[in-house]
Every structure is written in C-alpha cells, then in structure tokens.
C-alpha cells in the first residue's frame, strides 16, 4: 500500500537499536511501520498490506523464518516480499529462509548502500509482478466478455486453455511459454464481440452471407487487441488471428497453410475443436471421445497439424482428466 506516493515497509526486529538504524536510513523515502516480534509482524502485515518486509531472523518466541512461513500461507500477504536481516551467515539458515519464502538476505552490520539497493530492486520486481497480474486479469475478463456473444460456456474456455497448455508442453514449450499460451487462449474468440447479435445468436443455420460475417471475427479480435509492448497481449492477438486457419490452406481469414500458420494458432485450433466436439451445445449433442478422435485423425494434414494430432493422441489421458475436472454445468 502507498501513502503520498511512498511505498510502505514493515521493519521487524526485537532490538530497538536495529530498528532505529533502519529508520534513519529509510524514513526519507518510505512510509515505515515497526514490529518487535513475529506475531505482531503478521498482524501488522494483514492490517497495512506493506509493499515489502525487512525481517530479523533471530527473535524470541517466533523466528523471522517462522513468521515468513505464516505470511506466505495467507492469500492476503503471500505476495509481500520478505528480506531477512540477520547476523547469521550459515548456509543452512539461508536455505531455510529461502524455502520459507524469503527473497533475499542482508547481513549485519548492515551497509546503507546495500540495504537501499536491495529494497529498491525488490520493490521494482513487485511492481513488475503486479503489472503482469493486472494484464492477466484484463485478458481473462475480455475472454469472458466474448462468452456473452456465443453458445460456448465458461468451462469451455477453461478446458480448451488447459488442453492448449498440455499440447504446448508436449510439443516442447517451456513451462513459462506454456503458461503464457494458457493465459492467451481465452482471447481466441474475442472478435465475436464485433459480430451483430442477430447473427451470433441466431438459433438456425446461417446463410452464406451471415457466415462471411462470422469469418471476420479473427480480424476483429486482432484489431481489438491491437499493437502493444506486452508479449502476452501480442500472443493473444496471434491466437485470435490464426486459430481458424487450416493446415491445408482452406481456413480463414488469410488462407495460409502448414508452418506459415504460427504454432500458437495451430495449437489453439486443435484444442478448441477437440473441446467443441466433445461438449454438448444447444445445436448438437456431445460426440464421444472415440468419434472425436476418429474425426481429428481424418483431419490430420487437412485441418490440423499432423504433429499436433500425434501429440494429442499421446496426451489424451491428460486431456480427459481436464474434461472430467471441468464438466459442463448440466453434466
């Protein structure tokens, strides 16, 4: 929490002398609150939600490491970085501190330059993480907005996002890259917001001209997401733009084929169709998994990347675990 644009630091030490040293060093740049033991530190952290905690390790009754463990177990205080300030130099104690959730160590007697630099660095990391979480929330909410213009459900979005992550990991994505695709996947149909309701919500079969309007939604989605400096939003834009392209070039909106289609578009296409076919919709019953897989195999090299179809077959058990975990509301 910030007051008058100053970040709030919680200083925890059972020695008043140590608190006074830190106070003189930090009071000009930060709002400071103080605790003389771990229990009070936990209480103040919940009340004030500080941006960072400087925590002594060796304190009576509850050590700093124990207090840190408590803070990391609470959703409200989990994200607050804890820097331990201690005279201990034993590697085992440092390991315990990091395992408890601490982000750094400063040894006593403290160096003013080191304390200021470490505090500034970790506050910058907190700001970057908060920005990342905000971007994720924006993407998730926009993804939900598209559900209001479609027959698809919230659980469809959840399932196909997990399916995409499973396929991506098996394809060779790193954990971080697969997580990014997981978070970008809900944006695949955001462009449907721009399609008129009388077309999107039509209960019967679409006319040729109405279907041509539907086919504009990838381009609309790309326009909504626009150009920005966020790698996650750029990935979401690519997902929106390319998830209806087909391996043989008969898809839309560009009619590109094979590896011209970005891999994220190919993955989302497969995950989206797998879930759509195996789920009940107002206009159809759910297909069995066997029937769905027969269709997907038949479309390998036509609609879908053959390599990804093979991966889907290999990872099918994981896909079915997700399907069972996130059923439709009426199942």
C-alpha positions in Angstrom: 0.0 0.0 0.0 1.2 3.5 -0.7 0.6 6.8 1.1 1.6 10.1 -0.5 3.2 8.0 -3.3 5.6 6.4 -0.8 5.9 2.6 -0.6 5.2 1.1 2.8 7.9 -1.0 4.5 7.4 -3.2 7.6 10.6 -3.4 9.7 10.7 -6.3 12.2 13.4 -6.6 14.8 13.4 -7.3 18.6 16.3 -4.9 19.1 15.2 -1.2 19.2 18.7 -0.1 18.2 18.4 -2.0 15.0 15.0 -0.5 14.2 16.4 3.0 14.8 19.3 2.4 12.4 16.8 1.2 9.7 14.5 4.1 10.5 17.2 6.7 9.9 18.3 5.0 6.7 14.8 4.6 5.1 12.4 7.2 6.6 13.0 9.8 3.9 12.0 7.6 1.1 9.4 5.2 2.5 6.5 5.0 5.0 7.6 2.8 7.8 5.8 0.7 10.3 7.5 -1.4 13.0 7.2 -4.7 14.9 9.3 -6.2 17.6 8.3 -9.8 17.1 6.9 -12.2 14.5 3.4 -12.3 15.8 3.0 -8.5 15.7 4.6 -8.5 12.3 1.9 -10.9 10.9 -0.9 -8.8 12.5 0.5 -5.5 11.0 1.1 -7.1 7.6 -2.6 -8.1 7.5 -3.7 -4.6 8.6 -1.4 -2.4 6.5 -0.5 -4.7 3.5 3.1 -3.3 3.2 4.9 -3.4 -0.1 8.0 -5.1 1.5 9.1 -6.5 4.8 12.6 -6.3 6.4 12.6 -9.2 8.9 15.2 -10.1 11.6 15.7 -13.8 11.8 16.6 -14.4 15.4 13.7 -13.2 17.6 12.1 -14.7 20.7 9.1 -17.0 20.6 8.7 -16.8 16.8 11.7 -16.5 14.5 11.6 -14.4 11.3 11.6 -17.6 9.3 8.5 -18.9 11.1 6.8 -15.6 10.7 7.6 -15.6 7.0 6.1 -19.1 6.6 2.8 -17.8 8.2 2.8 -14.8 5.8 3.2 -17.0 2.7 0.3 -19.2 3.7 -2.1 -16.3 3.8 -3.5 -15.2 0.4 -3.6 -11.6 1.5 0.1 -11.5 2.4 1.5 -14.2 0.1 2.9 -11.7 -2.4 4.7 -9.4 0.0 8.5 -9.9 -0.4 10.4 -10.6 2.8 14.1 -9.7 3.1 15.8 -11.2 6.1 18.2 -9.0 8.0 20.5 -11.2 10.2 23.9 -11.7 11.6 23.8 -15.3 10.7 26.0 -16.4 7.8 25.4 -20.2 8.0 24.3 -21.5 4.6 21.8 -23.8 6.2 20.0 -20.9 7.7 19.9 -19.1 4.4 18.4 -22.2 2.7 15.7 -22.3 5.4 14.9 -18.7 4.8 14.5 -19.1 1.0 12.4 -22.2 1.5 10.2 -20.3 3.8 9.6 -17.8 1.0 12.2 -15.1 1.7 13.5 -13.3 -1.4 16.9 -12.0 -0.1 19.3 -11.7 2.8 21.1 -8.7 4.3 23.8 -9.4 6.9 24.5 -7.3 10.0 26.2 -4.9 10.5 24.2 -3.5 7.6 25.6 -1.5 4.7 23.4 1.5 4.0 24.1 1.3 0.2 23.2 -2.4 0.1 20.0 -2.0 2.1 18.8 0.8 -0.1 19.7 -1.1 -3.3 18.1 -4.4 -2.2 14.9 -2.6 -1.2 14.7 -0.7 -4.4 15.3 -3.8 -6.5 12.7 -5.9 -4.8 10.1 -3.2 -4.9 10.7 -2.9 -8.7 10.1 -6.6 -9.0 6.9 -6.3 -7.1 5.7 -3.6 -9.4 6.5 -5.7 -12.4 4.7 -8.7 -11.0 1.7 -6.6 -10.2 1.6 -5.3 -13.7 1.8 -8.9 -15.1 -1.1 -9.9 -12.8 -3.2 -6.9 -14.0 -2.6 -7.8 -17.6 -3.7 -11.4 -16.9 -6.9 -10.2 -15.3 -7.7 -7.9 -18.2 -7.2 -10.8 -20.6 -9.3 -13.1 -18.6 -12.1 -10.6 -18.3 -12.1 -9.9 -22.0 -12.2 -13.6 -22.7 -15.3 -13.9 -20.5 -16.9 -11.0 -22.4 -16.8 -13.0 -25.6 -18.8 -15.7 -24.0 -21.9 -13.4 -24.0 -21.9 -13.4 -27.8 -21.6 -17.2 -28.2 -23.1 -20.6 -27.4 -19.9 -21.6 -25.7 -19.6 -21.7 -21.9 -17.1 -20.6 -19.3 -16.0 -24.2 -18.7 -15.2 -24.4 -22.4 -12.8 -21.6 -22.1 -11.2 -23.2 -19.1 -10.9 -26.7 -20.7 -9.5 -25.5 -24.0 -7.0 -23.3 -22.2 -5.7 -26.4 -20.3 -5.8 -28.5 -23.4 -3.6 -25.9 -25.2 -1.1 -25.9 -22.4 -0.9 -29.8 -22.4 -0.3 -29.8 -26.1 2.2 -27.0 -25.9 4.3 -28.6 -23.2 4.4 -31.9 -25.1 5.4 -30.0 -28.3 8.4 -28.6 -26.5 7.3 -25.3 -24.9 9.0 -24.2 -21.7 6.8 -24.0 -18.6 6.7 -20.2 -18.8 5.8 -20.2 -22.5 3.1 -22.8 -22.0 1.6 -20.7 -19.2 1.5 -17.7 -21.5 -0.4 -19.7 -24.0 -2.7 -20.9 -21.3 -3.5 -17.3 -20.4 -3.8 -16.1 -24.0 -6.1 -18.9 -25.1 -9.3 -17.3 -23.6 -8.9 -14.5 -26.1 -9.3 -16.7 -29.2 -12.9 -15.6 -29.9 -12.8 -12.0 -28.5 -13.6 -10.7 -32.0 -17.1 -12.2 -31.8 -17.9 -9.1 -29.7 -17.9 -7.2 -33.0 -20.3 -9.6 -34.8 -24.0 -8.5 -34.8 -26.2 -10.2 -32.3 -28.8 -11.3 -34.9 -26.0 -13.4 -36.5 -24.1 -14.6 -33.4 -27.3 -15.6 -31.5 -29.3 -17.0 -34.5 -30.7 -20.4 -33.5 -30.9 -21.8 -37.0 -28.4 -22.3 -39.8 -26.5 -19.3 -41.0 -26.8 -18.1 -44.6 -23.7 -17.8 -46.7 -23.6 -14.0 -46.2 -24.0 -14.4 -42.4 -21.2 -17.0 -42.3 -19.0 -14.5 -44.2 -19.7 -12.0 -41.4 -18.8 -14.6 -38.7 -15.5 -15.2 -40.5 -14.5 -11.6 -39.8 -14.1 -12.3 -36.1 -10.4 -13.2 -36.1 -9.6 -9.9 -37.8 -11.9 -8.0 -35.4 -10.2 -9.7 -32.4 -6.7 -8.7 -33.7 -7.9 -5.2 -34.1 -9.3 -5.1 -30.5 -6.1 -6.4 -29.1 -4.0 -4.0 -31.3 -0.3 -3.5 -31.2 1.3 -3.1 -27.8 4.6 -3.9 -25.9 3.1 -6.7 -23.9 4.3 -10.1 -25.1 1.2 -11.8 -23.6 -1.2 -9.5 -25.4 0.7 -9.9 -28.7 0.4 -13.7 -28.2 -3.3 -13.3 -27.6 -3.6 -11.3 -30.8 -1.9 -14.1 -32.7 -4.2 -16.7 -31.2 -7.2 -14.6 -32.2 -6.0 -14.0 -35.7 -4.8 -17.5 -36.7 -7.0 -20.1 -34.8 -9.3 -20.6 -37.8 -6.5 -21.2 -40.3 -6.2 -24.8 -41.5 -3.1 -26.9 -42.3 -4.1 -27.3 -46.0 -4.8 -23.6 -46.5 -8.6 -23.7 -46.7 -9.1 -21.8 -43.4 -9.6 -18.1 -42.8 -9.1 -15.2 -42.7 -5.8 -15.4 -44.7 -5.9 -18.9 -46.1 -2.3 -19.6 -45.2 -1.1 -23.2 -44.8 1.3 -25.5 -43.0 4.0 -23.9 -40.9 3.0 -20.5 -42.3 0.4 -20.6 -39.5 2.0 -19.7 -36.2 2.3 -22.6 -33.8 0.1 -21.0 -31.2 -2.7 -20.7 -33.8 -2.3 -24.4 -34.7 -2.4 -25.5 -31.1 -5.5 -23.4 -30.2 -7.3 -24.7 -33.3 -6.9 -28.3 -32.2 -7.7 -27.7 -28.6 -10.8 -25.6 -29.5 -12.2 -28.2 -31.9 -11.5 -31.1 -29.5 -13.5 -29.4 -26.8 -16.3 -28.2 -29.1 -16.9 -31.7 -30.5 -16.8 -33.5 -27.1 -19.2 -30.9 -25.5 -22.9 -30.6 -25.7 -24.2 -27.4 -27.3 -27.8 -26.1 -28.0 -27.4 -27.1 -31.6 -25.8 -30.6 -31.0 -25.1 -33.4 -28.6 -21.6 -34.2 -27.4 -19.6 -36.5 -29.5 -17.9 -39.5 -27.9 -14.2 -39.3 -27.4 -13.7 -42.1 -29.9 -15.8 -40.5 -32.6 -14.0 -37.2 -31.9 -10.6 -38.8 -32.2 -11.6 -40.6 -35.4 -12.6 -37.2 -36.9 -9.4 -35.5 -35.8 -7.3 -38.2 -37.2 -9.2 -37.9 -40.5 -8.5 -34.2 -40.5 -4.8 -34.6 -39.8 -2.9 -32.9 -42.6 -6.2 -31.1 -43.7 -7.5 -29.0 -40.8 -4.8 -29.9 -38.2 -1.0 -30.0 -38.0 -0.2 -33.8 -38.1 2.5 -33.4 -35.5 0.0 -31.9 -33.1 -2.6 -34.6 -33.8 0.0 -37.2 -32.8 0.7 -35.3 -29.6 -3.0 -35.1 -28.8 -3.2 -38.9 -29.1 -0.3 -39.3 -26.8 -1.6 -36.8 -24.2 -5.3 -37.9 -24.4 -5.4 -39.2 -20.8 -4.3 -35.8 -19.5 -6.9 -34.1 -21.7 -9.7 -36.4 -20.4 -8.6 -35.6 -16.8 -9.2 -32.0 -17.5 -12.6 -32.8 -19.2 -13.6 -34.7 -16.1 -12.4 -31.9 -13.7 -14.3 -29.2 -15.6 -17.6 -30.6 -16.8 -20.5 -28.6 -18.3 -23.0 -27.3 -15.7 -25.6 -29.8 -16.9 -23.4 -32.8 -16.9 
